[in-house]
Amino acid sequence: MLTASPRWTLLFPLAALVLPACGDDSTGETSAGTALTTGETGTATTAPTTDTPTTDTPTTDVSTTGGGQTSSGATTSTISDSSTGAVTITTTDATTTVDPSTTGSTGVSSDSTSGSTGDPPCPDGTIVCEGDTAKTCDGMGGFKNEEACAGVCIADVGCKLCDPGSTACEGDKVLLCDDQGDSLNPVETCDGVQGVTCDPDAGACVGACAPAALALSYIGCDYYPTVTLQYDLYNTSPKDNFAVAVANTSNKAVKITITRGVNNVAMDNVGPNTVKIINLPWVNELTKNNGPSVLAKTGAYRLRTDGPVTVYQYNPIASTTTNDASLLLPVNTWTGNYLVASWPQWSGIPGFYAVTASQDNTKVTLSPSATGKAVQAGGGVAADGTGVVMLNTGDVIEVITQTNGNADLTGTVVTADKPVQVIGGHKCTNVPANVSACDHLEESMFPIETLAKEYVVVPPVQVPNDKLDKAQFVRIIASEANTTLVFNPDQPVAKNIANVGDFVQIPTSTAKFVVTADKKILVSQYMIGQSGGFGTSDPAMIQAVNPQQWRKSYLVHAPTSWTANYIDFIAKDGAAVTLDGNPVAGWLPIGATGYSVTHAKLNNGGDGNHTIAADVGVGIAVSGVQNAGSYWYPGGLDLDVIPQ
């Protein structure tokens, strides 16, 4: 059989001999001038058989073509041996023998030791791709079959529906090709309410609110406002309203859509660099009475925008007696790992934490701390505080303490197999227990992944004498066992925490200090009540923000209906900080820590929005007082993952 690789062609000076195509078994006669079909690979010529060996005149132009390779300038000679019928073709690159005796027909074989310029044929059974056609090699330089792929061709694999790991769009859904290339499965839905669409060229959601476009910070487009326990005289409209403040951080108008389950609740717009206050109905199963623990189906609101915003919730917005507020964290910053900060039951009024899911079939596991094992059972939560609860989108499990003893949910660990939000707090409590009057506490917990090992802790200002500090309680909660603490300046508390969820507490103090730990910690702060001698406002709650999450710029909101609003600033010594374009002054050093603190009263003449800019990262906390009521929340932060 006469064969030739599709990657090369020999030219000889005598009669034309056309070689068969790759994989073509056709042969021809060896008489002079007989043509043998080769397909499109080129031609080879050889001399007719003679009785005596004859050497022709060397030819100095031999071309080898195919596969994009060409060589020229080789010398070729042809010798015909009458005793064997073989035709020997000699070139400077290779020697090729045509021997009809091997198969009964003319054949060409290549001597691999002679330096042929052709590539060896691919092994039998190997699959190669030509565009979207899969071809199977026969091991002799040809193909034994081929298949036109309806999807894609993958080398060494063959025809598949898609490239493993690739993405595509199907309407508003992003599809991911599985590891075998056999199926495309939806992995993300691009939310049109947030102005996000699926780009078929990128195979991804795109838009200002697409997850890939949002940084890990307090600014986002998807939030879950969640009502929590409040003193029952102050959680009924129209006198007292649960509300959200949506602060637009961009230079264009933003559309707001609020739903609860499948029901539309509100639609509104917020202009560039302004704020919109929206009242929302109370969710009675989450805010009324003193227990038991409850699973509220679609108990949370969902607030979405088509541009980045900041969202705060007020419980309630304008009460004169018991209030607090939370900086809400956007869904793209949620994780499945949290520590709870709360407060002990007081005078039969319980503490709580509330877990909200953003995805169906979210499994939430509750692991109580040493003080968190006295719980009112309900909603899948046991009396010892343990539980594994399944939540769907917008569902809320609110865990509520017993109304006697020292029940305190602080230090409880919440884990989930999908991202969740956790809000910790208290219905209404004194801080400390013997100092009146009680006030509502709540704060959205930071994920454990975003916690750190160093915090700068400062108290807020008093009202009305805002030249003085207001006393506070401080709790330092361990995220890991055997945590060691160092204080600068030193504080009179234990320096070792034995177990996860255990904490040390600094009671009634105006101390300013840096706390450093050898493992991640959470730091929660609580204003003391008005009868404690440090101003008029009653308790409120905040989490300290570690310096690694401080930002150089913020847009914050403080409700102008309140009597007075303040910002606490913390920064490295010598930092240049502006508030609404004006330099922030009055900085005082915090011992020899290298940090300084100052406070600024906010102007209530505008819409409640305020901008902060700095040359370095700065920490800010916003607080307000209205009669005895108060609120206190972080003005903002980054939520980057910090390694253990």
Phi, psi and omega per residue, in radians:
M1 nan 2.360 3.139
L2 -1.671 2.103 -3.140
T3 -2.282 2.755 3.065
A4 -2.622 2.463 3.110
S5 -1.171 2.473 3.091
P6 -1.184 -0.095 -3.085
R7 -1.626 -0.134 3.126
W8 -2.601 2.837 -3.141
T9 -2.499 2.379 3.059
L10 -1.826 2.429 3.057
L11 -1.946 2.256 3.131
F12 -2.086 2.744 -2.951
P13 -1.456 -0.140 -3.057
L14 -1.828 -2.423 -3.038
A15 -1.086 2.604 -3.080
A16 -1.338 2.358 3.038
L17 -2.249 2.038 -3.094
V18 -1.729 2.134 -3.061
L19 -1.396 2.684 3.134
P20 -1.255 2.752 3.118
A21 -1.182 2.777 3.096
C22 -0.990 2.126 3.141
G23 1.502 0.023 -3.120
D24 -1.673 2.107 -3.107
D25 -1.526 0.099 -3.111
S26 -1.202 2.532 3.119
T27 -2.262 2.984 3.115
G28 -2.457 3.032 3.111
E29 -1.218 2.741 -3.111
T30 -1.705 0.072 3.130
S31 -1.164 2.714 -3.075
A32 -0.993 2.370 3.033
G33 1.436 -0.008 3.127
T34 -1.373 2.321 -3.111
A35 -1.686 2.351 3.057
L36 -1.968 2.282 -3.035
T37 -1.167 2.353 3.113
T38 -2.125 -0.076 -3.033
G39 1.402 -2.387 -3.014
E40 -1.849 0.299 -3.009
T41 -1.565 -0.137 -3.130
G42 2.061 -2.957 -3.095
T43 -2.311 2.798 3.018
A44 -2.344 2.501 3.130
T45 -2.070 2.585 3.119
T46 -2.524 2.779 -3.134
A47 -1.380 2.694 3.056
P48 -1.220 2.765 3.128
T49 -1.195 2.390 3.081
T50 -2.206 2.978 -3.111
D51 -1.360 -0.431 -3.130
T52 -2.214 2.590 3.123
P53 -1.011 2.348 -3.136
T54 -2.293 2.359 3.076
T55 -1.923 2.146 -3.119
D56 -1.441 3.098 3.110
T57 -1.274 2.243 -3.118
P58 -0.992 2.486 3.064
T59 -1.863 2.312 -3.032
T60 -1.720 0.193 3.107
D61 -2.255 1.729 3.067
V62 -2.059 2.168 3.139
S63 -1.957 2.427 3.043
T64 -2.085 2.109 -3.077
T65 -2.213 2.905 -3.120
G66 1.993 2.512 3.140
G67 1.120 0.305 3.087
G68 1.425 0.123 -3.093
Q69 -1.907 2.465 3.099
T70 -2.508 2.336 2.994
S71 -2.296 2.551 -3.132
S72 -2.517 2.909 -3.140
G73 1.655 -0.008 3.125
A74 -1.340 2.680 3.101
T75 -1.706 2.336 -3.109
T76 -2.144 2.383 3.004
S77 -2.356 2.645 -3.095
T78 -2.191 2.274 3.139
I79 -2.153 2.254 3.108
S80 -1.875 2.216 -3.112
D81 -1.879 1.996 -3.078
S82 -1.245 -0.384 -3.090
S83 -1.314 -0.448 -3.108
T84 -2.039 -0.298 -3.065
G85 1.400 0.078 -3.089
A86 -1.463 2.584 3.029
V87 -1.988 2.046 -3.131
T88 -1.775 2.167 -3.116
I89 -1.948 2.070 -3.082
T90 -1.976 2.246 3.028
T91 -2.219 2.967 3.091
T92 -1.214 -0.295 -3.117
D93 -1.730 -0.520 -3.046
A94 -2.817 2.803 2.993
T95 -2.035 2.188 -3.115
T96 -2.120 2.266 -3.120
T97 -1.957 2.229 3.034
V98 -1.740 1.958 -3.012
D99 -2.207 1.783 -3.117
P100 -1.209 -0.286 -3.064
S101 -1.301 -0.309 -3.049
T102 -1.287 -0.556 -3.088
T103 -2.301 -0.041 -3.034
G104 1.514 -0.022 3.097
S105 -2.495 2.941 -3.076
T106 -1.158 2.400 3.103
G107 -2.439 2.764 3.071
V108 -2.214 2.262 3.075
S109 -2.152 2.616 -3.106
S110 -1.877 2.307 3.109
D111 -1.547 1.895 -3.043
S112 -1.176 -0.304 -3.126
T113 -1.488 -0.082 -3.039
S114 -1.640 0.017 3.063
G115 1.501 0.619 3.112
S116 -1.062 2.497 -3.138
T117 -1.396 -0.150 -3.118
G118 -1.367 2.566 3.044
D119 -1.301 2.574 3.092
P120 -1.160 2.619 3.122
P121 -1.126 2.624 3.139
C122 -1.246 2.628 -3.077
P123 -1.069 2.641 3.131
D124 -0.980 2.275 3.096
G125 1.621 -0.176 3.116
T126 -1.209 2.409 -3.140
I127 -1.795 2.186 3.078
V128 -2.084 2.764 -3.097
C129 -1.985 2.340 2.927
E130 -2.109 1.704 -3.004
G131 1.123 -2.199 3.115
D132 -1.756 0.427 3.083
T133 -1.931 2.237 3.100
A134 -1.689 2.192 3.139
K135 -2.086 2.417 -3.130
T136 -1.828 2.106 -3.101
C137 -1.191 2.580 3.092
D138 -1.758 0.068 3.127
G139 1.424 -0.089 -3.117
M140 -2.052 0.275 3.123
G141 1.707 0.026 3.129
G142 -2.155 -2.899 -3.120
F143 -2.221 2.380 -3.138
K144 -1.631 -0.282 2.970
N145 -2.853 2.892 3.092
E146 -2.584 2.719 -3.086
E147 -2.459 2.262 3.042
A148 -1.410 2.081 -3.057
C149 -1.433 2.312 3.049
A150 -1.264 -0.492 3.111
G151 -1.831 -1.769 3.135
V152 -2.275 2.751 3.031
C153 -1.817 2.288 3.120
I154 -2.060 2.146 -3.112
A155 -0.958 2.431 3.141
D156 1.176 -0.003 3.130
V157 -2.077 -0.936 -3.132
G158 2.003 -2.680 -3.067
C159 -1.331 2.299 3.072
K160 -2.399 2.836 3.100
L161 -1.169 -0.661 -3.030
C162 -2.784 2.867 3.070
D163 -1.316 2.187 3.115
P164 -0.916 2.301 3.126
G165 1.507 -0.140 3.124
S166 -1.392 2.822 3.138
T167 -2.152 2.766 3.121
A168 -2.629 2.955 3.125
C169 -1.911 2.471 2.960
E170 -2.353 1.657 -3.021
G171 1.140 -2.125 3.137
D172 -1.672 0.153 -3.100
K173 -1.810 2.440 2.991
V174 -1.618 2.200 3.137
L175 -1.858 2.431 3.132
L176 -2.005 2.262 3.102
C177 -1.304 2.316 -3.105
D178 -1.254 3.042 -3.038
D179 -1.141 -0.375 -3.141
Q180 -1.636 -0.165 -3.105
G181 1.327 0.300 -3.033
D182 -1.755 -0.278 -3.103
S183 -2.626 2.651 3.042
L184 -1.916 2.130 -3.041
N185 -2.087 2.403 3.139
P186 -1.151 2.309 3.137
V187 -2.157 -0.241 -3.124
E188 -2.782 2.487 3.037
T189 -1.930 2.171 3.139
C190 -1.365 2.109 -2.976
D191 -1.467 1.861 3.125
G192 -1.116 -0.500 3.093
V193 -1.068 -0.556 3.110
Q194 -1.601 0.191 3.132
G195 1.250 0.430 -3.084
V196 -1.844 2.335 3.119
T197 -2.218 2.878 3.094
C198 -1.650 2.097 -3.138
D199 -1.551 1.977 -3.086
P200 -1.123 -0.474 3.119
D201 -1.252 -0.614 -3.124
A202 -1.645 -0.341 -3.051
G203 1.074 0.690 -3.050
A204 -2.688 2.779 3.044
C205 -1.287 2.373 -3.133
V206 -2.307 2.698 -3.122
G207 2.397 2.912 -3.092
A208 -1.070 -0.467 -3.117
C209 -1.814 0.120 3.059
A210 -1.121 2.494 -3.118
P211 -0.902 -0.667 -3.119
A212 -1.190 -0.348 -3.104
A213 -1.594 -0.220 -3.069
L214 -1.718 2.362 3.043
A215 -1.383 2.898 3.072
L216 -1.468 1.566 -3.122
S217 -2.675 -3.073 -3.135
Y218 -1.314 -0.060 -3.138
I219 -1.711 2.214 -3.108
G220 -2.822 -2.821 -3.057
C221 -2.328 -0.049 -3.028
D222 -2.441 2.010 -3.039
Y223 -2.359 2.797 3.092
Y224 -2.247 1.478 3.018
P225 -1.026 2.338 -3.037
T226 -2.359 2.088 3.094
V227 -1.221 2.466 3.105
T228 -2.242 3.041 -3.125
L229 -0.950 2.320 3.071
Q230 -2.415 2.680 3.105
Y231 -0.991 2.280 -2.894
D232 -1.155 -0.275 3.075
L233 -1.398 -0.128 -3.015
Y234 -2.273 0.496 3.089
N235 -2.333 0.717 3.129
T236 -2.365 2.226 3.060
S237 -1.363 2.730 0.133
P238 -1.580 -0.106 -3.099
K239 -1.139 -0.747 -3.100
D240 -2.193 2.290 -3.075
N241 -2.182 2.356 2.893
F242 -1.306 2.397 -3.046
A243 -2.629 2.781 3.002
V244 -2.108 2.577 3.000
A245 -1.957 2.150 -3.134
V246 -1.916 1.933 -3.108
A247 -1.766 2.107 -3.109
N248 -1.424 2.098 -3.094
T249 -1.649 0.068 -3.050
S250 -1.937 3.124 -3.134
N251 -1.769 0.342 3.063
K252 -2.444 2.751 -3.111
A253 -1.092 2.573 -3.101
V254 -2.190 2.391 3.099
K255 -1.545 2.374 -3.136
I256 -1.972 2.286 3.058
T257 -2.232 2.160 3.132
I258 -2.090 2.247 3.133
T259 -2.252 2.876 2.943
R260 -2.428 1.904 -2.973
G261 1.119 -2.254 3.141
V262 -1.596 0.013 -3.045
N263 -1.671 2.321 3.013
N264 -1.345 2.323 -3.097
V265 -1.903 -0.775 -3.109
A266 -2.758 2.581 2.989
M267 -2.356 2.368 -3.080
D268 -2.738 3.127 3.064
N269 -2.318 2.592 3.047
V270 -2.200 2.253 -3.071
G271 -1.261 3.005 -3.136
P272 -1.043 2.286 3.051
N273 0.920 0.646 3.064
T274 -2.298 -3.106 -3.082
V275 -2.256 2.611 3.071
K276 -2.210 2.189 3.057
I277 -1.660 2.219 -3.131
I278 -2.211 2.073 3.052
N279 -1.346 2.447 3.128
L280 -2.210 2.566 3.123
P281 -1.085 2.506 3.024
W282 -1.122 2.600 3.029
V283 -1.830 1.732 -2.920
N284 -1.060 -0.647 -3.106
E285 -1.147 -0.294 3.115
L286 -1.768 -0.345 -3.008
T287 -1.994 -0.389 -3.055
K288 -1.608 2.685 3.024
N289 1.227 -2.997 -3.059
N290 -2.039 0.361 -3.121
G291 2.356 -3.130 0.081
P292 -1.419 -3.051 3.013
S293 -1.004 2.566 -2.993
V294 -2.513 2.513 2.973
L295 -1.836 1.925 -3.107
A296 -1.728 1.919 3.109
K297 -1.149 2.282 -3.049
T298 0.773 0.758 -3.112
G299 -1.328 -0.327 -3.121
A300 -1.703 2.687 2.953
Y301 -1.496 2.686 2.985
R302 -2.041 2.186 -3.120
L303 -2.031 2.062 3.135
R304 -2.160 2.597 3.109
T305 -2.332 2.818 3.100
D306 -1.736 0.281 3.017
G307 -2.711 2.736 -3.077
P308 -1.093 2.377 3.135
V309 -2.478 2.978 2.969
T310 -2.003 2.432 -3.081
V311 -2.228 2.303 3.039
Y312 -2.136 2.507 3.024
Q313 -1.989 2.485 -3.103
Y314 -2.086 2.256 -3.065
N315 -2.242 1.523 -0.206
P316 -1.597 -3.059 -3.030
I317 -1.429 -0.534 -2.983
A318 -2.420 0.439 3.113
S319 -1.236 2.719 3.117
T320 -1.865 0.111 -3.020
T321 -2.205 -0.972 -3.065
T322 -2.338 2.061 -3.042
N323 -2.552 2.803 2.748
D324 -2.858 3.016 -3.113
A325 -2.519 2.768 3.125
S326 -2.288 2.407 2.862
L327 -1.334 2.043 3.124
L328 -1.434 2.558 3.115
L329 -1.763 2.333 -3.138
P330 -1.184 2.694 -3.047
V331 -0.999 -0.599 -3.084
N332 -1.180 -0.147 3.101
T333 -1.818 -0.089 -3.118
W334 -1.196 2.673 2.990
T335 -2.326 -2.889 3.100
G336 -1.981 0.419 -3.074
N337 -2.440 2.083 -3.084
Y338 -2.499 2.611 2.852
L339 -1.802 2.514 3.129
V340 -1.711 2.353 2.902
A341 -1.956 2.223 -3.118
S342 -2.484 -2.537 3.124
W343 -2.806 2.631 -3.085
P344 -1.103 2.676 3.006
Q345 -0.968 2.542 -3.119
W346 -2.351 2.138 3.039
S347 0.919 0.704 3.129
G348 1.414 0.086 3.113
I349 -1.844 2.222 -2.946
P350 -1.564 2.782 2.881
G351 -1.561 3.007 -3.065
F352 -2.741 2.913 2.729
Y353 -2.514 2.621 -3.081
A354 -2.201 2.288 -3.140
V355 -1.968 2.229 -3.121
T356 -2.074 2.378 3.133
A357 -1.811 2.572 3.046
S358 -1.899 -0.065 -3.132
Q359 -2.337 2.612 3.073
D360 -1.144 2.701 3.046
N361 1.006 0.794 3.067
T362 -1.603 2.111 3.133
K363 -1.633 2.071 -3.108
V364 -1.909 2.241 3.134
T365 -1.990 2.248 -3.066
L366 -1.912 2.182 -3.126
S367 -2.174 1.753 -3.014
P368 -1.214 2.641 3.032
S369 -1.373 -3.135 3.126
A370 -1.049 -0.568 -3.137
T371 -1.672 -0.043 -3.025
G372 -1.778 0.362 -3.044
K373 -1.742 0.189 3.096
A374 -2.012 1.584 -2.980
V375 -2.187 2.552 2.973
Q376 -1.375 1.984 -3.063
A377 -1.094 2.599 3.091
G378 2.753 2.706 3.071
G379 1.134 0.353 -3.102
G380 1.679 0.054 3.125
V381 -1.796 2.301 -3.127
A382 -1.429 2.913 -3.120
A383 -1.155 -0.339 3.096
D384 -1.597 0.144 3.071
G385 1.530 -0.065 3.113
T386 -1.493 2.803 3.080
G387 2.987 2.639 2.966
V388 -2.181 1.971 -2.966
V389 -2.120 2.354 3.082
M390 -1.682 2.219 -3.142
L391 -2.104 2.523 2.969
N392 -1.835 3.092 -3.070
T393 -0.945 2.186 3.105
G394 1.442 -0.094 3.086
D395 -1.248 2.635 3.135
V396 -2.299 2.260 2.930
I397 -1.858 2.040 3.119
E398 -1.862 2.037 -3.099
V399 -1.698 2.245 -2.977
I400 -2.193 2.354 -3.090
T401 -1.237 2.880 2.880
Q402 -1.061 2.794 -3.090
T403 -1.794 0.397 3.047
N404 -2.568 2.976 3.131
G405 1.246 -2.722 -3.082
N406 -1.850 0.546 -3.112
A407 -0.993 2.193 -3.076
D408 -2.634 2.044 -3.076
L409 -1.373 -0.067 -3.135
T410 -0.977 2.330 3.115
G411 1.621 -0.177 3.064
T412 -1.040 2.466 3.119
V413 -1.812 2.232 3.085
V414 -1.951 2.159 3.070
T415 -2.177 2.639 -3.133
A416 -2.586 2.675 3.141
D417 -1.512 -0.058 2.998
K418 -2.411 2.787 -3.074
P419 -1.068 2.456 3.117
V420 -2.388 2.901 3.004
Q421 -1.908 2.462 3.099
V422 -2.246 2.185 3.054
I423 -2.015 2.164 3.099
G424 -1.874 2.681 3.118
G425 2.994 -2.708 -3.076
H426 -2.620 2.527 -3.140
K427 -1.071 -0.903 3.088
C428 -2.989 2.089 -3.034
T429 -2.479 2.684 2.905
N430 -1.395 2.603 2.982
V431 -2.403 1.946 -0.203
P432 -1.256 -3.062 -2.975
A433 -1.052 -0.528 -3.064
N434 -1.687 0.168 -3.129
V435 -2.040 2.037 -3.127
S436 -1.429 2.770 0.133
A437 -2.081 2.974 -3.089
C438 -1.273 2.617 3.107
D439 -2.583 2.690 3.122
H440 -1.231 2.472 3.066
L441 -2.152 2.418 2.954
E442 -2.846 2.607 3.071
E443 -2.811 2.431 3.064
S444 -1.346 2.129 -3.055
M445 -1.253 2.509 3.030
F446 -1.412 2.437 3.080
P447 -1.027 2.574 3.120
I448 -1.004 -0.602 -3.128
E449 -1.042 -0.411 -3.083
T450 -1.709 -0.074 3.129
L451 -1.303 2.886 -3.089
A452 -2.438 -2.952 -3.063
K453 -1.917 0.025 3.134
E454 -2.463 2.373 3.122
Y455 -2.445 2.585 3.026
V456 -1.854 2.139 -3.008
V457 -2.005 2.155 3.098
V458 -2.358 2.651 3.079
P459 -1.470 2.850 3.029
P460 -1.402 -3.099 3.099
V461 -1.604 2.781 3.021
Q462 -1.363 2.793 2.967
V463 -2.332 2.237 0.224
P464 -1.577 -0.233 -3.090
N465 -1.474 1.471 -3.026
D466 -1.437 0.218 2.978
K467 -1.515 -0.133 -3.096
L468 -1.998 2.793 3.102
D469 -1.532 2.595 3.033
K470 -1.675 2.355 -3.118
A471 -1.200 2.737 -3.119
Q472 -2.573 2.855 2.879
F473 -1.766 2.524 3.107
V474 -2.229 2.304 3.052
R475 -2.066 2.349 3.076
I476 -2.009 2.008 -2.962
I477 -1.926 2.319 -3.079
A478 -1.502 2.357 3.026
S479 -1.632 -0.183 3.105
E480 -2.450 2.719 3.114
A481 -1.199 2.741 3.052
N482 0.979 0.939 3.120
T483 -1.639 2.306 -3.136
T484 -1.899 2.362 -3.078
L485 -1.979 2.583 3.007
V486 -2.313 2.309 -3.127
F487 -1.993 2.475 3.088
N488 -2.449 1.915 -0.148
P489 -1.091 2.813 -3.061
D490 -1.129 2.591 3.101
Q491 -2.133 2.557 -3.013
P492 -1.417 1.096 3.113
V493 -2.384 2.923 3.091
A494 -1.077 2.597 -3.077
K495 -1.858 0.009 3.139
N496 -2.223 2.355 3.107
I497 -2.050 2.129 -2.944
A498 -1.369 -0.701 -2.947
N499 -2.216 2.748 3.011
V500 -1.017 2.287 3.106
G501 1.552 -0.224 3.017
D502 -1.252 2.789 -3.120
F503 -2.606 2.782 2.937
V504 -1.914 2.668 -3.043
Q505 -2.284 2.291 3.043
I506 -1.784 1.903 -3.079
P507 -1.368 2.981 -3.116
T508 -0.084 1.732 -3.022
S509 -2.696 2.568 2.983
T510 -1.909 0.335 -3.098
A511 -1.121 2.533 3.010
K512 -2.020 2.285 -3.032
F513 -2.809 2.915 2.982
V514 -1.921 2.257 3.043
V515 -1.937 2.282 3.133
T516 -2.146 2.442 -3.126
A517 -2.267 2.832 3.084
D518 -1.565 -0.066 3.054
K519 -2.466 2.876 -3.097
K520 -1.068 2.461 3.110
I521 -2.331 2.780 2.972
L522 -1.996 2.355 -3.127
V523 -2.046 2.075 3.092
S524 -2.009 2.544 -3.065
Q525 -2.232 2.524 -3.055
Y526 -2.384 2.131 3.019
M527 -1.131 2.490 3.045
I528 -1.495 2.843 -3.043
G529 -1.247 2.936 -3.004
Q530 -1.177 -0.437 3.138
S531 -1.413 0.045 3.130
G532 -1.413 -0.123 3.083
G533 1.584 0.328 -3.115
F534 -2.194 0.739 3.119
G535 1.829 3.108 -2.956
T536 -1.481 -0.480 -2.960
S537 -1.285 2.642 3.111
D538 -1.674 -3.125 -2.983
P539 -1.001 2.541 2.947
A540 -2.556 2.926 -2.972
M541 -2.318 2.531 3.087
I542 -2.594 2.775 2.929
Q543 -1.835 2.430 3.031
A544 -1.246 2.554 3.107
V545 -1.843 2.229 -3.113
N546 -1.282 2.613 -3.048
P547 -1.007 -0.434 3.124
Q548 -1.170 -0.334 -3.126
Q549 -1.829 0.059 3.058
W550 -1.154 2.679 -3.112
R551 -2.104 2.860 3.071
K552 -1.575 -0.249 -3.134
S553 -2.543 2.576 3.139
Y554 -2.543 2.647 2.817
L555 -2.126 2.062 -3.079
V556 -2.126 2.855 3.109
H557 -2.214 2.431 3.026
A558 -2.366 2.169 -3.030
P559 -1.120 2.212 -3.077
T560 -1.272 -0.222 3.121
S561 -1.331 -0.208 -3.124
W562 -1.436 2.705 -3.073
T563 -1.065 -0.773 -3.128
A564 -2.681 2.488 3.097
N565 -2.268 2.521 -3.074
Y566 -2.391 2.764 2.936
I567 -2.128 2.277 2.961
D568 -1.613 2.240 3.129
F569 -1.935 2.369 3.014
I570 -2.279 2.311 -3.140
A571 -2.730 2.951 3.012
K572 -1.101 2.577 3.100
D573 -0.905 2.364 3.066
G574 1.497 0.052 -3.135
A575 -1.135 2.550 3.063
A576 -1.804 2.015 -3.042
V577 -2.254 2.429 3.053
T578 -2.118 2.570 3.045
L579 -2.103 2.054 -3.086
D580 0.894 0.674 3.079
G581 1.516 -0.090 -3.112
N582 -1.872 2.448 -3.133
P583 -1.057 2.437 3.074
V584 -1.568 2.214 -3.063
A585 -2.086 -3.075 3.054
G586 1.396 0.414 -3.085
W587 -1.187 2.420 3.076
L588 -2.205 2.364 -3.129
P589 -1.204 2.574 3.045
I590 -1.691 1.531 -3.076
G591 0.956 -2.374 3.126
A592 -1.889 0.546 -3.050
T593 -1.400 -0.312 -3.025
G594 1.555 0.027 3.086
Y595 -1.931 2.712 3.082
S596 -2.318 2.818 -3.103
V597 -2.371 2.602 2.973
T598 -2.697 2.923 -3.135
H599 -2.273 2.616 3.114
A600 -2.415 2.323 3.052
K601 -1.421 2.369 -3.086
L602 -1.568 2.570 3.119
N603 -1.388 2.157 3.140
N604 -1.547 0.175 -3.076
G605 -1.420 -0.249 -3.091
G606 -1.740 -2.536 -3.110
D607 -1.693 0.056 3.124
G608 1.700 -0.142 3.099
N609 -1.526 2.482 3.141
H610 -2.488 2.471 -3.142
T611 -1.917 2.461 3.084
I612 -2.184 2.370 3.076
A613 -2.378 2.519 -3.090
A614 -2.581 2.804 3.109
D615 -1.522 -0.164 3.046
V616 -2.451 3.003 3.073
G617 -1.079 2.402 -3.138
V618 -2.329 2.454 3.080
G619 -1.668 2.419 -3.132
I620 -2.369 2.529 3.019
A621 -2.303 2.388 -3.109
V622 -1.914 2.324 3.130
S623 -2.423 2.794 3.126
G624 -2.691 2.783 3.141
V625 -2.361 2.475 3.055
Q626 -2.500 1.856 -2.964
N627 0.985 -2.119 3.117
A628 -1.591 -0.306 -3.115
G629 -1.203 2.698 -3.132
S630 -2.666 2.798 2.965
Y631 -2.416 2.837 -3.112
W632 -2.835 2.129 3.109
Y633 -2.627 2.744 3.047
P634 -1.090 2.363 3.132
G635 -1.208 -0.292 3.139
G636 2.745 2.974 3.140
L637 -3.034 2.786 2.867
D638 -1.428 2.764 -3.129
L639 -2.269 0.820 3.106
D640 -1.220 2.624 3.055
V641 -1.295 2.212 3.138
I642 -1.940 2.174 -3.122
P643 -1.028 2.709 3.117
Q644 -1.051 nan nan
